[in-house]
Amino acid sequence: MKFVTAILKPFKLDDVREALSDVGISGITVTEVKGFGRQKGHTELYRGAEYVVDFLPKVKLEVAVTDEQLDAVLDAIAKTANTGKIGDGKIFVLDLEQVIRIRTGETGAEAL
């Protein structure tokens, strides 16, 4: 099993959710986050004063998948979240040792 974390532009979230649903993913966790990478920040004007916005709004999407689902999930996220512009985000894949569904006690892939 794998744990996939993707950092995306917020306006791409609905498209990515639909693409994941199309490949059989029924549950995701989404968190609003702020951060920066190569994109750095940008300068804005507020009431005539210029200031630097260091951290840009992003969304963090997390999903646990079986090894068999991994390639389809990565492909769906990468293709759907891509705008071709800086700041599109990143995808991280981690090994997932165990999953337990609290309600039923199911473990492993059955708990996904």
Protein Blocks (a to p, Z undefined) as FASTA:
>chain_A
ZZddddddfklmmmmmmmmmmnopabdcddddddddfkmpadddeehiacddfbacdddd
dddddfklmmmmmmmmmmmmpnoighibpcdddddfbdcdfknopahjllZZ
